[in-house]
Amino acid sequence: MPMGKNDLSVKVNVDDQYRLDRSLKKFKRLCESYGIVREYRRRQSYQKPSVRLKEKRISAEKRRKKSISRERKFRRI
């Protein structure tokens, strides 16, 4: 089957020398490296852009607070 320009398929050959579980692990690693699982989870439910932006701001604030607390922890030592 010819693969198009926008085709995002991952192909893993299962040989006799490799066991099925090893090939499956390879497939999962490839999917993870291409971001397929992350993209699937992101598209499972629709979020309004305003909600996405709000969640992004909240997570940035959490990261900022976490880095500040780490800096304070190391200053005491």
N, C-alpha and C positions, 0 to 999 in steps of 0.2 A: 504494500500500500504506500503510495507516495505521500511524503510528509510535506504539508504546506508551510508557508512562512510563519504563520501564527500558531502552528501546532505545538502544543506543550506536552507531548507524550514522552514517557520515560520507558525505554526498552531495556530489559535485562534478559540475557540469554541464560537458560538453565542447562548446564552441561551435565554429563554423567559423572565427571570428576568432582563437581561441587554438589553438595547435598542441597535439598530443597530449602531447609531452614537457613543455610548460609546465603543462598540466592535471595531469599526473602529479606534477610537483614540488609543485603546490598541494595535491594529495591527501596527499602525504607530509608536508608541513608541518602540515596539519590533523591527521593521525594523531599526529604528534609532540606537537602542542599539547594534544591530548586525553589523551595518555599511553597510547595504545592499544598501541604497540610495547613500551613498558616493561612494561605489564601482561601482555602476551603472553609476554614472556621470563620474567617472574616466575612465571607459571603453567605454564611448560613442564615443570618438574619439581617434585615435592613436597619440601619441606624441613620437618623436624620443628621445632616452635617453639623447642626448646632450641638447635638448630643455628643458626636464624635469629638468636636472641638473642646467641649466641656470636660470630657474624660481625659483628653490629652493634657489639658491644663492641670487637672487634678493629679495625674501621674507625674507630671513635671515637678509640681510642688512637693510631692512625696519624695522624689529623687533628690531635690534640693535640700529638704530637711534631713534626709538620710546622710548626705555628704557633709552637711554642717555638723551633725552629731558625731560623725566619724572624726572630723577634724578636731573637735573639742576633746574627744576621747584620747587622741594621740598627743594633744598639747599637755595634758595632765601628767603624762609619763615622763 
